[in-house]
Amino acid sequence: MYWRETDFYLSPEGLGIAVPLQDGLPPFSVSTVKTDASLENIVSYMDKGLVSTFPDQGWPNAKVQATHLTGAQEILGGKASVADMLTKMQTEFNSKS
């Protein structure tokens, strides 16, 4: 077995050091990290398992992410609505390929 930097960085001890230096949040809830009071609402969602750092990791294919990115651009450009984007994403999510 070999050691990687992420083994320490993602450990409770490593996160306890790194996260406060970055004024951020850990990628998952961990008791060794003291977060700023302004982030407590987000931490409560993390503790309930309602937050994901990379939600696309659970999507069944790459087309969903591509549709998400294109849809976000269309929304910002006034060419589509959120409902349009979500419908397209659901279609890709349900597709077999």
N, C-alpha and C positions, 0 to 999 in steps of 0.2 A: 504494500500500500504506500502511496506517495502522498506528500503533503502539498496542498495548494494554498495560495494566499486567501482564497475565498473560504477555506476551511476555518481560518481564524476570523476573517472579516465578518462572516455570517454567524459566528458563535455568539452566545450571549455576552461574553466578555468583550469581543471585538466590536459588536454593535454598541455596547455601553460606552466605548471610547469614541468611536467614529461618528455616531449619529449626533451627539451633542455638539461636536466640533463643526458639523455641517448645518446646524440649526434645522434639522429635518426630522423625518420619521423613519423608523426601521421598516424593512420590507414585510415584516410580520410582527405581531405583538410579542414583546419580550420584556420580562420584569426588570432587567438590568438597565433599561433605557429610560431616563427621565426626560419626558418631552415638555415642551413649553405649554403653559396653560391654554394658550390660544389654539392648540391642536388637540385638546382633550376630546372634543366632539368626534374628530376623525378617529382617534384612538378607541373610543367606545364602539365605533362601527367595526374597527379591526378586531376587537375582542369578540364581537359577535359573528365574525367570519363574513362580514358583508362588504369587504373591500378586497380587491385583487390588484396587484401591481401590474400584471400583464394579462388582462382579461382574454385576449386573443389566444392565449396558450391552450385554452379549453375548446376553442372553435374547431369544427371538424375538417376544415380545409382552408387553404390560403385565399380563396376567392372571397371569403367573408371579410377578411382584413382589407383586401384591395377595394371592395365595395364600400367599406366603412371610410377609408381614406378619401376615395373619390366623392362619396356622399357628403362628407364634412366640407370639402372644397365647394361643392355645389350649393350647400346651405349658405356658406359664407358669401358666395357670389350671387345669392338671391335666385338661383336657378332650381332649387328644390326645397322641400320642407323636411323636417325631422321625420315625419310620418313616411314620406317617400323613401328616405334613406333606410329606415327600419324595415319597410316592406321589402326593399331590394336585399337587405342583409339577411332577412328571414328566408327569402327564396334561396340565396346561396347557402345558408346554413342547412337547409333541408335537402340540397342537391347531393347526389351521390359522389360527385367528383370534386 
